[in-house]
């Protein structure tokens, strides 16, 4: 029953993290139609913690709920490990909430893959 609950919550959390990332990182641009928009620290904290929770739950679901003899389980684990290293890099460079186009693309691809696989 816990696996079914995780499979229900995980896609919703993934879509929320994608939406939050796009909204925070596109409005954080200093020249957003000439309007200064402030991104508060608590918004970035929610983005960081929500992303890490989502990625951790994805790894748990990949290794416990899904069929472990399947090839895509290995791909899921590799993607999850890559995502943790990417998160670590963004923490070191203090890029959370200030993604450029390449970081936004990388984040979107990783979270979109995890959301589709957990759907």
C-alpha positions as CSV (number, residue, x, y, z in Angstrom):
1,X,0.0,0.0,0.0
2,X,2.9,2.4,0.6
3,X,4.2,1.8,-2.9
4,X,0.8,2.7,-4.3
5,X,0.7,5.8,-2.3
6,X,4.2,6.9,-3.5
7,X,3.2,6.2,-7.1
8,X,0.2,8.4,-6.6
9,X,2.1,11.3,-5.0
10,X,5.3,11.2,-7.0
11,X,4.0,12.5,-10.4
12,X,2.1,15.3,-8.6
13,X,5.3,16.3,-6.8
14,X,7.3,16.1,-10.1
15,X,4.9,18.4,-11.9
16,X,4.9,20.8,-8.9
17,X,8.7,21.0,-9.0
18,X,8.8,21.6,-12.7
19,X,6.2,24.4,-12.4
20,X,8.0,25.9,-9.4
21,X,11.3,25.8,-11.1
22,X,10.0,27.5,-14.3
23,X,8.2,30.2,-12.3
24,X,11.0,31.0,-9.9
25,X,13.8,30.9,-12.5
26,X,12.0,32.9,-15.2
27,X,10.8,35.7,-12.9
28,X,14.2,35.9,-11.2
29,X,15.5,37.4,-14.4
30,X,16.4,41.0,-13.6
31,X,14.9,42.4,-16.8
32,X,11.5,40.6,-16.7
33,X,9.6,43.1,-18.9
34,X,11.2,46.0,-17.0
35,X,9.5,44.9,-13.7
36,X,11.6,44.1,-10.7
37,X,10.3,40.9,-9.1
38,X,11.7,39.7,-5.8
39,X,12.2,36.0,-5.3
40,X,12.1,35.3,-1.5
41,X,14.5,33.0,0.2
42,X,11.7,30.7,1.4
43,X,10.7,30.1,-2.2
44,X,14.2,28.9,-3.1
45,X,14.2,26.7,0.1
46,X,10.9,25.1,-1.0
47,X,12.4,24.5,-4.4
48,X,15.5,22.9,-3.0
49,X,13.8,20.7,-0.5
50,X,11.0,19.7,-2.8
51,X,13.4,18.7,-5.5
52,X,15.6,16.6,-3.2
53,X,12.5,14.9,-1.6
54,X,11.2,14.1,-5.1
55,X,14.5,12.7,-6.3
56,X,14.9,10.6,-3.1
57,X,11.4,9.2,-3.4
58,X,12.0,8.4,-7.0
59,X,15.1,6.4,-6.1
60,X,13.1,4.6,-3.4
61,X,10.3,3.8,-5.8
62,X,12.7,2.7,-8.5
63,X,14.5,0.2,-6.2
64,X,11.6,-1.1,-4.2
65,X,8.3,-0.8,-6.0
66,X,9.3,-1.3,-9.6
67,X,10.4,-4.6,-11.0
68,X,14.2,-4.7,-10.2
69,X,14.9,-7.2,-12.9
70,X,13.9,-4.7,-15.6
71,X,16.5,-2.7,-17.5
72,X,14.8,0.6,-16.8
73,X,15.4,0.2,-13.1
74,X,19.1,0.4,-13.8
75,X,18.5,3.5,-15.9
76,X,16.4,5.0,-13.1
77,X,19.1,4.5,-10.5
78,X,21.7,6.0,-12.8
79,X,19.5,9.1,-13.5
80,X,18.9,9.4,-9.7
81,X,22.6,9.3,-8.9
82,X,23.3,11.9,-11.7
83,X,20.6,14.1,-10.3
84,X,22.1,14.1,-6.9
85,X,25.5,15.1,-8.3
86,X,23.9,17.8,-10.3
87,X,22.1,19.1,-7.2
88,X,25.4,19.1,-5.3
89,X,27.0,21.2,-8.1
90,X,24.1,23.7,-7.9
91,X,24.5,23.9,-4.1
92,X,28.3,24.5,-4.5
93,X,27.8,27.2,-7.2
94,X,24.7,28.7,-5.4
95,X,22.6,28.4,-8.5
96,X,19.2,27.5,-7.0
97,X,16.7,30.0,-8.1
98,X,19.1,31.6,-10.6
99,X,19.2,28.9,-13.3
100,X,20.4,30.0,-16.7
101,X,19.0,28.4,-19.8
102,X,21.3,25.4,-19.7
103,X,20.7,24.6,-16.0
104,X,17.0,25.0,-16.6
105,X,17.2,22.6,-19.5
106,X,19.1,20.0,-17.5
107,X,16.8,20.3,-14.5
108,X,13.7,20.0,-16.7
109,X,15.0,16.9,-18.5
110,X,15.9,15.1,-15.3
111,X,12.7,15.9,-13.5
112,X,10.6,15.3,-16.6
113,X,12.1,11.8,-17.0
114,X,11.5,11.0,-13.3
115,X,7.9,12.3,-13.5
116,X,7.2,10.2,-16.6
117,X,8.8,7.1,-15.2
118,X,6.8,7.4,-11.9
119,X,3.5,8.1,-13.8
